[in-house]
Amino acid sequence: MDQAELSEIVSGIPIPAFLIAGNARVQTMNTAANALFGAEVQGRHYVTALRQPAILRAIEEALRTRSRTTGHYTVSGDVSDQRFRVTAAPLGPDAVSGILVCLEDITPLYEAGQMRRDFVANVSHELRTPLTALMGFIDTLQGPARDDAAARARFLGVMAREAGRMNRLVGDLLSLSRVEFSERQKPEDRIKLSDVLRASRAMLAPEAGQDAVHLDLGAGEGQSDIVLGEADQLRQVFNNLIENALKYGGAESPVEVRLSLTDQDPYLRSPAVRVDVRDHGPGIAAHHIPRLTERFYRVDEHRSRELGGTGLGLAIVKHIVQRHRGRLAITSEPGAGACFSVIIPTAGAAPRS
């Protein structure tokens, strides 16, 4: 096979790839490899050109064993690292025709694995505290406080609170799992968002008070606020956002919920219904906002736990909004409250391209 044919084959490989000739020089590289290593590598001896121990080990092992070998190579970046699986395969049983080296980007797989590990660690951490408290109080009630009625009543109250916390956590985990499972299934029911908002306010009124939520439907109420959705999930979104606003807003300060319409949302590129849930609390610093929808991320961990938060509510909201082909926008400034906006295409909107 001549140089032109080899170059054509390597250039057709969709991942970074290069060929080391029998004279140990980099004979040809595809565009992706040029972008990763630089075009000046071509034509040089692979040891002096690459200078990457992980890649060199794979090449030398392939030359030594005359068989395909693999390794791992990491490129350090300013924000995150990029990880590659290196494969070095001899061309022919004696490798005299050269070594083909390919680098497969496995960063998404690594990040998915890290997310699973972090998730298990977070769940374990969240459950360990209430479980430890329950076990401690049970031991006390079975021992020193066996006949102490006052201590028993106090401990049982704490145990009920910790058990409720675990129950909320398990419930949110199951809810998040169901939402993620159905995220690719586009809902098809026609839902009036104004009716969903009324239902959410009515559900929270007994606990928060009749005047705690100011609902402004404006000109949005009517046939134009209909979206394709799942009513239960949409109620969960607004129950969560309004409840959070009530918890973290200023004392005696009402939560404002406003429904409006837009003829052309710039991100969805279609007509949409927008619901803003605004509180007048202490606000959120800018560096926290991009991470608010991460699982178990809390701005104030201690306060969140005191208020019964599991750290999963906004993650659930994000996935439900994504399932409805919409978007969640968060704006806030310290001392000026926060606004959580849900924007969903109207039922007659054309799908995004």
C-alpha positions, 0 to 999 in steps of 0.5 A: 500500500503506497503513501497516498492510500495510507494517508487516505485511510488515516484521514478517514478515521473520525478520531485522532489517528496517526501512522508511525512508519517502519523507520519509527517516524510519524508518517501521516496524521489526520486532521483530528491528530493535527489539532491535538498534537500540531502539524509539526509532529509529522515526519519526526521520530515518534519519541522526540515528536510526541513526548507523552509517556502514556502514548510512548508506552503503548507504541513501544509495547505494540512494537515489542509484542507485535500485537495491539495494545492500549493505554490512557492519555490525559490532556490537562485543560484550564477548566477540565481534563480530556481523557483518551484511550490510546490504541496502538496496532501493528500493521502486519504481523511483523510491524514492518509496515508501521504502527497505527495509533488511535486516540478515543475520547473517553471523557464523557464515559469518565465523567459519567462514572464520576457522576455515579460515584459522586451520586452514591457518595452524596446519597450515603452522606445524606442518609448517614446523618438521620440514620445515625441520629435514629440509632442513637436515640433508639439506644438511649430509649432502650437504655437510660431514658427507658422510664423518662417520659419527658425525654421519650417524648422529646426523642420521639419528636426528633426521630419523627423529624429525621425519619421524615427527612429520609422519607423525603429524600427517598421520595425525591430520588424516586421522582428524579429517577422517574423523570429521567426515565421519561425525559425522552418521551415528549408529553402530548396532553394539552395543559392550561398553565394558568390552571396548574398555577391556581392548583399549586397556589391552592395546595400551598395556601393552607400551610403558607397562608392565603396571601402568601402567593400573589398570582398574576395571570395577566393577558396570558390566561386563556387559550394561548397559555396551553402547552403540551405537557403532563399535569402532575409533573408541571404541578411538581415544578411549580409546587417546588419553585413556589415552596422554595420561594416561600422558604427562602424569601424574606419573612412576611414577604409574598411570593410573586408568580407571573404568567406571560406570553411571548411570540418568539422566545429567542432560545426556543425559537418558537412562541412560548409561555413564561412563568416567573416565580420571584421571591424577595429574599437575600438573593443568590451570589452569581457563582452559585447560579450555574450549579443550582440544578446539580444534585445535592448542591446547596447554597447554604447547606445547614439552612437547607437541611433545617428547612427540610430540603433534600438538594434534589428539588431543582434537579427534578425541576430541570429534568421536567422542564427539559422533558417539556422541551422548555428551559429554566432561567435563574436570575438573582442578585445578593440582597435583591431576591431571586427569580426562577423562570420556566419557559415552555413552548405553546401547544401550537409551537413548531418544534425546534430545529 
